[in-house]
Amino acid sequence: MEMEKRTDFVKNNNLLVIGLGKTGISVIKKILDICSSITAIDSNPGLDLEAAFGGNQYKGFNNLKIILGEGLLDEKEILKKIDLVVISPGVPANIPVVRYAEESGIPVWSELELAWRLLDEEEQKRTVAVTGTNGKTTVVTLIGEILGNSGNNCVVCGNVGLPLIDTVNVNGKDIIMNNYTLCKNLIRVIEVSSFQLERVYEFKPYISVMLNITSDHMDRHKTFDDYGKLKLRLFENQDSSDRAVLNADDPYIDNKVRIMASRQRQLPKFIKYSMKIKEGTDIFYKDNQIFYRIDKKNGKINIKNSFLKGNHNISNIMASVAPSLLLGVNEKSIEKTIKNFKPLDHRLEYLGYAKEIRCFNDSKSTNPDATVAALGDFGKEVTLIMGGKDKDMDFSELINILNKKIKNLILIGESTARIYELITESDFDYKIFRCKTLEEAVRKGFKVTEPGEVLMLSPACASMDMFKDYKERGNKFKSLVFPEGVR
């Protein structure tokens, strides 16, 4: 499809961009020259536009209007002459201006949908999209490294930091970036969140990967089934020419896929992976080996010396192996990358010994299931620092696990009272401490943890009650554990 035809839907239209975070800014920069006009709004009246745009290049464009203020998201007037609304993932989906747009018949898309429609058919076929509650960033990063190390032109993008729209080539000329080239043979490995999937309609990756679906973001999605249905939208447009990689060990995913398969509609070819040998699985784990049967190819990959430890990480490796094989990477190349791949920062990151105590930074565990996974390989030796922003999640399974794994629990953040009440209503046998700050929690942790045991930050909650994001929280923890730098 020629570029002119791909951009017809924005070329002579007026767009409203809601939210001026990284995604909104990327949308403006990419298509401002194509569309008639862009009106961009953000509820933060003090937003530093020069910092957001990386300079003052947002000035001087006659077709760009930026309006800041808390009341804007409630205004109907702002939709006058607007043809399309693009909403950033962090913006709540039910705000008045979005509701007014829908009532007026104005399309509301996520940046993911907009970027997808700007890709041509050949580019769309060279896509891998990954979603799930936990493990997304690890999996897209590992897939990206496997593909890159085997000589493919590849970029990891989406919810991981680089918006998909940034990888769209709107001028048709090959552009060399830091470690990839914007051209026809580029493979896009896209991390996809539930927020992004709220507003997709034609998004149809060639390979979709569904990792797991457990309780998260209940403050936004209200019910677990609402959240699960959003995740499953990842492959609702796929057909028999596409592939869907699924975790057969996740009961919710397995059940929903069985229901889908019983209905009369064209489905992608399902590729299922499991920690066990099960009927109908195409990839399984046994004795440090991953065995596979994919598209009439059989084989095995040795992961004995991998730095990624724990069952949840073995599952992540299997989810990464499947699309890599589908895209033609050989076993030896996959094996070599897995062997050298190290856990990402803030994901059960081993910091070393401090005061004769083993310390782990797992700040990325922003929901209970992630903390359950983090505790999996430990005995009853952990002092756990837990808590943060309460997203109205289900803590019942985690509370059941705590008795088996921890000696001390230190609670912080706005969820402290709720978690404390849930635990004290259960049968628990460990000490509980409540602290007002992370600094206080770390001091208490070193005081109550015995030499040789474990001090772990694995909050099971989001960070925004006390920190900008999980990275800031994790870095703060590391600086408190090792004031002179992680050894």
C-alpha positions as CSV (number, residue, x, y, z in Angstrom):
1,M,0.0,0.0,0.0
2,E,1.4,3.4,-1.0
3,M,2.0,5.9,1.8
4,E,-0.6,8.3,0.3
5,K,-3.3,5.7,0.7
6,R,-2.1,4.7,4.2
7,T,-2.4,8.2,5.4
8,D,-5.7,9.1,3.8
9,F,-7.6,8.6,7.1
10,V,-5.6,11.5,8.7
11,K,-4.5,13.5,5.7
12,N,-7.4,16.0,5.6
13,N,-8.7,15.5,9.1
14,N,-8.5,17.3,12.4
15,L,-7.3,15.3,15.4
16,L,-7.7,15.6,19.1
17,V,-4.8,14.1,21.1
18,I,-5.6,13.5,24.8
19,G,-2.6,13.2,27.1
20,L,0.8,14.8,26.5
21,G,3.0,12.0,27.9
22,K,5.6,10.3,25.8
23,T,2.9,8.6,23.6
24,G,0.9,11.8,22.9
25,I,4.1,13.7,22.0
26,S,5.2,11.0,19.6
27,V,1.8,11.0,17.9
28,I,2.1,14.8,17.3
29,K,5.6,14.7,16.0
30,K,4.9,11.8,13.7
31,I,1.7,13.0,11.9
32,L,1.6,16.8,12.4
33,D,2.8,17.3,8.8
34,I,0.2,14.9,7.5
35,C,-3.1,15.9,9.0
36,S,-5.0,19.2,8.7
37,S,-4.7,20.1,12.4
38,I,-4.0,18.6,15.9
39,T,-5.5,19.9,19.1
40,A,-3.6,18.5,22.1
41,I,-4.9,18.6,25.6
42,D,-3.6,17.6,29.0
43,S,-5.1,18.0,32.5
44,N,-1.8,19.1,34.0
45,P,-1.8,22.9,33.8
46,G,1.9,23.0,34.9
47,L,3.2,20.7,32.2
48,D,6.6,21.7,30.9
49,L,6.1,21.6,27.2
50,E,9.7,22.3,26.3
51,A,10.8,19.4,28.4
52,A,8.1,17.2,26.9
53,F,9.0,18.1,23.3
54,G,12.7,18.2,23.9
55,G,12.9,21.9,23.0
56,N,10.6,24.5,21.6
57,Q,9.9,22.9,18.3
58,Y,6.2,22.7,19.2
59,K,6.0,26.5,18.6
60,G,5.4,28.0,15.2
61,F,3.0,25.4,13.8
62,N,-0.2,26.9,12.6
63,N,-2.0,23.5,12.7
64,L,-1.1,22.7,16.3
65,K,-3.0,23.9,19.3
66,I,-2.0,22.9,22.8
67,I,-4.4,23.5,25.7
68,L,-3.6,22.7,29.3
69,G,-6.0,22.6,32.3
70,E,-7.8,20.3,34.7
71,G,-11.3,21.1,33.3
72,L,-10.6,20.2,29.7
73,L,-11.4,16.6,30.0
74,D,-15.0,17.5,30.8
75,E,-15.6,19.9,27.9
76,K,-17.7,19.0,24.9
77,E,-16.9,22.2,23.0
78,I,-13.3,21.0,22.4
79,L,-14.6,18.4,20.0
80,K,-15.9,21.0,17.5
81,K,-14.6,20.1,14.0
82,I,-12.7,17.1,15.4
83,D,-12.6,14.0,13.1
84,L,-10.6,11.6,15.2
85,V,-9.5,11.3,18.9
86,V,-6.3,9.6,19.9
87,I,-6.1,8.8,23.6
88,S,-2.9,8.1,25.5
89,P,-2.9,4.8,27.5
90,G,-2.6,6.6,30.9
91,V,-5.8,8.6,30.4
92,P,-8.9,7.0,31.9
93,A,-11.2,5.6,29.2
94,N,-14.4,6.9,30.7
95,I,-13.7,10.6,31.0
96,P,-16.5,12.9,29.7
97,V,-14.7,14.2,26.6
98,V,-14.3,10.6,25.4
99,R,-17.9,9.8,26.1
100,Y,-19.0,12.9,24.2
101,A,-16.9,11.9,21.2
102,E,-18.5,8.4,21.1
103,E,-22.0,9.9,21.4
104,S,-21.1,12.2,18.5
105,G,-19.8,9.3,16.4
106,I,-16.2,10.5,16.5
107,P,-13.8,7.5,16.4
108,V,-11.6,7.2,19.6
109,W,-8.4,5.2,19.0
110,S,-5.3,4.3,21.0
111,E,-1.9,5.2,19.6
112,L,-1.5,1.5,18.9
113,E,-4.4,1.5,16.5
114,L,-3.3,4.7,14.8
115,A,0.3,3.4,14.3
116,W,-1.1,0.0,13.1
117,R,-3.1,1.7,10.3
118,L,0.0,3.6,9.2
119,L,1.9,0.4,8.5
120,D,1.5,-1.3,5.2
121,E,0.5,-4.9,4.8
122,E,4.0,-6.2,4.5
123,E,5.1,-4.4,7.6
124,Q,2.0,-5.7,9.5
125,K,3.1,-9.2,8.7
126,R,6.4,-8.7,10.4
127,T,5.0,-8.1,13.9
128,V,5.1,-9.9,17.3
129,A,2.7,-8.6,20.0
130,V,3.0,-9.6,23.6
131,T,0.6,-9.1,26.5
132,G,-0.1,-10.6,29.9
133,T,-0.2,-9.4,33.5
134,N,3.4,-10.3,34.3
135,G,6.6,-10.9,32.3
136,K,5.8,-8.7,29.2
137,T,8.9,-6.6,29.3
138,T,11.2,-9.6,29.9
139,V,9.7,-11.5,27.0
140,V,9.7,-8.7,24.4
141,T,13.3,-7.8,25.4
142,L,14.4,-11.5,25.1
143,I,12.6,-11.9,21.8
144,G,14.3,-8.7,20.6
145,E,17.7,-9.9,21.6
146,I,17.2,-13.4,20.0
147,L,16.1,-11.8,16.7
148,G,18.8,-9.1,16.8
149,N,21.6,-11.6,17.6
150,S,20.6,-13.8,14.7
151,G,21.0,-10.9,12.2
152,N,17.4,-9.6,11.9
153,N,16.5,-6.0,11.7
154,C,14.4,-5.7,14.8
155,V,13.0,-3.1,17.3
156,V,11.3,-3.6,20.6
157,C,8.5,-1.1,21.1
158,G,5.0,-0.4,22.5
159,N,4.3,-0.2,26.2
160,V,8.0,-0.9,26.9
161,G,9.0,2.7,26.3
162,L,9.3,3.4,22.6
163,P,5.7,4.0,21.2
164,L,4.9,1.9,18.1
165,I,4.2,5.2,16.2
166,D,7.9,6.1,16.5
167,T,8.7,3.1,14.3
168,V,6.4,4.1,11.5
169,N,8.2,5.4,8.4
170,V,5.9,8.2,7.0
171,N,8.3,9.5,4.3
172,G,9.1,6.1,2.6
173,K,12.8,6.5,2.9
174,D,15.0,4.1,4.8
175,I,16.1,5.7,8.1
176,I,19.0,4.3,10.2
177,M,18.2,4.5,13.9
178,N,20.4,3.6,16.9
179,N,20.2,-0.2,16.5
180,Y,17.7,-0.8,13.7
181,T,16.6,0.6,10.3
182,L,13.2,1.9,9.5
183,C,12.6,-0.1,6.3
184,K,10.4,-2.9,4.9
185,N,12.3,-5.7,6.6
186,L,12.0,-4.3,10.1
187,I,10.5,-6.8,12.7
188,R,8.5,-5.0,15.4
189,V,8.2,-6.7,18.8
190,I,5.4,-4.9,20.5
191,E,4.6,-4.9,24.2
192,V,0.9,-4.3,24.6
193,S,-1.0,-3.2,27.8
194,S,-4.7,-3.6,28.6
195,F,-5.0,0.1,28.5
196,Q,-3.8,0.1,24.8
197,L,-6.2,-2.7,23.9
198,E,-9.2,-0.7,25.1
199,R,-9.2,1.2,21.9
200,V,-8.0,-1.1,19.1
201,Y,-10.2,-2.2,16.2
202,E,-8.1,-3.4,13.3
203,F,-4.9,-4.3,15.2
204,K,-3.9,-7.7,13.9
205,P,-0.3,-8.9,14.7
206,Y,1.1,-11.9,12.8
207,I,2.3,-13.5,16.0
208,S,0.5,-12.8,19.3
209,V,1.8,-14.0,22.7
210,M,-0.5,-14.3,25.7
211,L,1.6,-14.9,28.9
212,N,-0.9,-14.9,31.8
213,I,-3.9,-13.1,33.1
214,T,-4.2,-12.5,36.8
215,S,-5.6,-9.7,39.0
216,D,-4.4,-6.2,38.2
217,H,-5.7,-2.8,37.4
218,M,-9.0,-3.5,39.1
219,D,-9.4,0.2,39.9
220,R,-9.7,0.8,36.2
221,H,-11.2,-2.4,34.7
222,K,-13.6,-3.1,37.7
223,T,-13.9,-6.9,37.3
224,F,-11.4,-9.6,36.6
225,D,-13.4,-10.8,33.6
226,D,-13.5,-7.3,32.1
227,Y,-9.7,-7.1,32.4
228,G,-9.3,-10.6,30.9
229,K,-11.5,-9.9,28.0
230,L,-9.4,-6.8,27.2
231,K,-6.2,-8.9,27.2
232,L,-7.9,-11.5,24.9
233,R,-8.5,-8.7,22.3
234,L,-4.9,-9.2,21.3
235,F,-5.9,-11.9,18.9
236,E,-9.5,-11.2,18.2
237,N,-8.7,-10.0,14.6
238,Q,-6.3,-12.8,13.9
239,D,-7.2,-15.5,11.3
240,S,-5.7,-18.7,10.1
241,S,-2.7,-16.9,8.5
242,D,-1.6,-15.8,11.9
243,R,-0.1,-17.5,15.0
244,A,-1.2,-17.2,18.7
245,V,1.3,-18.3,21.4
246,L,-0.6,-19.2,24.6
247,N,0.3,-20.3,28.1
248,A,-1.6,-23.5,28.6
249,D,-0.8,-23.4,32.4
250,D,-3.0,-20.4,32.9
251,P,-6.5,-21.7,33.6
252,Y,-8.3,-18.5,32.5
253,I,-6.5,-18.4,29.1
254,D,-6.9,-22.1,28.6
255,N,-10.7,-21.9,29.3
256,K,-11.3,-18.9,27.2
257,V,-9.4,-20.4,24.2
258,R,-11.5,-23.6,24.4
259,I,-14.6,-21.5,24.3
260,M,-13.3,-19.5,21.3
261,A,-12.4,-22.7,19.5
262,S,-15.9,-24.1,19.9
263,R,-17.4,-21.1,18.1
264,Q,-17.8,-20.7,14.3
265,R,-15.2,-18.2,13.4
266,Q,-11.8,-18.2,11.8
267,L,-9.0,-18.5,14.4
268,P,-5.3,-18.2,14.4
269,K,-3.2,-21.3,14.7
270,F,-2.7,-21.8,18.4
271,I,0.7,-22.7,19.8
272,K,0.5,-23.7,23.4
273,Y,3.4,-23.9,25.9
274,S,3.5,-25.5,29.3
275,M,5.8,-26.4,32.2
276,K,4.5,-30.0,31.9
277,I,3.9,-32.5,29.1
278,K,0.2,-32.0,28.3
279,E,-2.0,-33.2,25.4
280,G,-2.2,-30.5,22.8
281,T,0.9,-28.6,23.9
282,D,3.5,-27.7,21.3
283,I,6.3,-26.5,23.7
284,F,7.1,-28.0,27.1
285,Y,9.8,-28.0,29.7
286,K,11.7,-31.0,31.1
287,D,15.1,-31.5,32.7
288,N,16.5,-28.1,31.7
289,Q,15.4,-28.5,28.2
290,I,12.6,-26.8,26.2
291,F,11.1,-29.3,23.7
292,Y,9.0,-28.0,20.8
293,R,6.9,-29.1,17.9
294,I,6.1,-26.1,15.7
295,D,5.1,-26.1,12.0
296,K,6.3,-29.7,11.5
297,K,9.7,-28.9,13.1
298,N,10.8,-30.8,16.3
299,G,13.7,-30.0,18.5
300,K,15.0,-29.0,21.9
301,I,16.8,-26.0,23.4
302,N,19.1,-26.3,26.5
303,I,18.5,-23.6,29.1
304,K,20.5,-25.2,31.9
305,N,22.9,-22.2,32.3
306,S,20.3,-19.4,32.0
307,F,20.4,-16.5,34.4
308,L,16.6,-16.4,34.4
309,K,15.6,-18.5,37.4
310,G,12.3,-19.7,38.7
311,N,9.3,-21.4,37.0
312,H,7.8,-18.0,35.9
313,N,11.0,-17.3,34.0
314,I,11.1,-20.7,32.4
315,S,7.6,-19.9,31.2
316,N,8.8,-16.6,29.9
317,I,11.6,-18.3,28.0
318,M,9.2,-20.7,26.3
319,A,7.0,-17.7,25.3
320,S,10.1,-16.1,23.7
321,V,11.3,-19.3,22.0
322,A,8.0,-19.8,20.0
323,P,8.0,-16.6,18.0
324,S,11.7,-16.8,17.5
325,L,11.3,-20.2,15.9
326,L,8.4,-19.1,13.8
327,L,10.5,-16.3,12.4
328,G,13.2,-18.7,11.4
329,V,15.9,-18.4,14.1
330,N,17.9,-21.6,14.6
331,E,18.2,-23.5,17.9
332,K,21.9,-22.7,18.5
333,S,21.4,-18.9,18.1
334,I,18.4,-19.0,20.5
335,E,20.3,-21.1,23.0
336,K,23.3,-18.7,23.0
337,T,21.1,-15.6,23.6
338,I,19.2,-17.3,26.4
339,K,22.4,-18.3,28.1
340,N,23.7,-14.7,28.0
341,F,20.5,-12.9,28.8
342,K,20.4,-11.4,32.3
343,P,17.3,-10.4,34.3
344,L,16.2,-6.9,33.8
345,D,16.5,-4.3,36.5
346,H,13.9,-4.3,39.2
347,R,12.7,-7.8,38.3
348,L,13.9,-10.1,41.2
349,E,17.3,-8.3,40.7
350,Y,19.9,-9.8,43.0
351,L,21.8,-6.9,44.6
352,G,24.3,-9.0,46.6
353,Y,25.1,-9.2,50.4
354,A,24.6,-6.2,52.6
355,K,25.2,-6.7,56.4
356,E,25.4,-10.5,55.7
357,I,21.9,-10.4,54.2
358,R,21.0,-11.3,50.6
359,C,19.1,-8.4,49.1
360,F,16.7,-8.5,46.1
361,N,15.0,-5.6,44.3
362,D,11.7,-6.7,42.8
363,S,10.1,-3.3,42.5
364,K,8.5,-4.3,39.1
365,S,6.1,-6.7,40.9
366,T,3.2,-4.3,40.9
367,N,0.5,-6.9,41.5
368,P,0.0,-9.9,43.9
369,D,0.7,-12.6,41.4
370,A,4.1,-11.1,40.5
371,T,5.1,-11.2,44.2
372,V,3.8,-14.8,44.4
373,A,6.2,-15.7,41.5
374,A,9.1,-13.8,43.1
375,L,8.7,-15.8,46.4
376,G,8.5,-19.1,44.6
377,D,12.1,-20.2,44.8
378,F,12.7,-19.2,48.4
379,G,12.3,-21.1,51.7
380,K,10.8,-19.5,54.9
381,E,13.7,-17.0,55.0
382,V,12.3,-13.7,53.6
383,T,11.8,-10.3,55.1
384,L,9.4,-8.9,52.6
385,I,8.8,-5.2,52.1
386,M,5.4,-4.9,50.5
387,G,2.7,-2.3,49.7
388,G,2.0,0.8,47.7
389,K,-0.9,2.2,45.6
390,D,-4.0,0.1,46.1
391,K,-5.5,-0.9,42.7
392,D,-8.3,-2.9,44.4
393,M,-6.6,-6.2,43.5
394,D,-7.2,-9.7,45.0
395,F,-4.5,-10.4,47.6
396,S,-6.0,-13.8,48.7
397,E,-3.6,-16.1,46.9
398,L,-0.6,-14.0,48.0
399,I,-1.7,-14.0,51.7
400,N,-1.9,-17.8,51.5
401,I,1.6,-18.0,50.2
402,L,3.2,-15.7,52.8
403,N,3.0,-18.2,55.6
404,K,5.3,-20.6,53.6
405,K,7.8,-18.1,52.6
406,I,8.3,-15.2,55.0
407,K,9.5,-14.6,58.5
408,N,8.9,-10.8,58.6
409,L,6.5,-8.6,56.6
410,I,7.0,-4.9,56.4
411,L,4.1,-2.9,55.0
412,I,4.3,0.6,53.4
413,G,2.1,2.8,51.3
414,E,-1.6,3.5,51.0
415,S,-2.5,-0.2,50.9
416,T,-1.0,-0.9,54.3
417,A,-4.3,-0.8,56.3
418,R,-6.2,-3.0,53.8
419,I,-3.4,-5.6,53.6
420,Y,-2.9,-5.6,57.3
421,E,-6.6,-6.2,57.9
422,L,-6.7,-9.1,55.4
423,I,-3.7,-10.8,57.0
424,T,-4.9,-10.4,60.6
425,E,-8.1,-12.1,59.6
426,S,-6.1,-15.1,58.4
427,D,-4.0,-17.7,60.2
428,F,-0.5,-16.2,60.0
429,D,2.7,-17.0,61.8
430,Y,5.2,-14.2,61.0
431,K,5.9,-10.7,62.4
432,I,4.2,-7.7,60.8
433,F,5.7,-4.2,60.9
434,R,4.1,-1.0,59.5
435,C,6.4,1.8,58.2
436,K,5.7,5.2,56.8
437,T,8.6,5.4,54.3
438,L,10.8,3.1,52.4
439,E,13.8,4.4,54.3
440,E,12.1,3.3,57.6
441,A,11.2,-0.1,56.1
442,V,14.8,-0.8,55.0
443,R,16.1,0.1,58.4
444,K,13.6,-2.2,60.0
445,G,14.4,-4.9,57.5
446,F,18.1,-4.9,58.4
447,K,17.2,-5.0,62.0
448,V,14.9,-8.0,61.9
449,T,16.6,-10.1,59.2
450,E,19.1,-12.8,60.3
451,P,22.5,-13.2,58.6
452,G,22.3,-15.4,55.5
453,E,18.5,-14.7,55.1
454,V,16.8,-12.5,52.5
455,L,15.6,-8.9,52.4
456,M,13.3,-8.4,49.4
457,L,11.4,-5.5,48.0
458,S,8.4,-7.0,46.1
459,P,5.5,-4.6,46.7
460,A,2.6,-6.4,44.9
461,C,1.3,-2.9,44.4
462,A,1.9,0.1,42.1
463,S,4.3,2.8,43.2
464,M,2.5,6.1,42.4
465,D,1.4,6.8,46.0
466,M,5.1,7.4,47.0
467,F,7.2,7.4,43.8
468,K,7.0,8.4,40.2
469,D,7.1,4.8,39.0
470,Y,8.5,1.4,39.9
471,K,12.0,2.3,38.6
472,E,12.3,5.2,41.0
473,R,11.1,3.0,43.8
474,G,13.6,0.3,42.9
475,N,16.5,2.7,42.6
476,K,15.6,4.2,45.9
477,F,15.7,0.7,47.5
478,K,19.1,0.0,45.9
479,S,20.5,3.3,47.2
480,L,19.3,2.5,50.7
481,V,20.7,-1.0,50.7
482,F,24.0,0.1,49.2
483,P,24.5,3.8,49.9
484,E,27.8,3.7,48.0
485,G,26.4,1.9,45.0
486,V,25.3,-1.7,44.2
487,R,28.3,-4.0,44.4
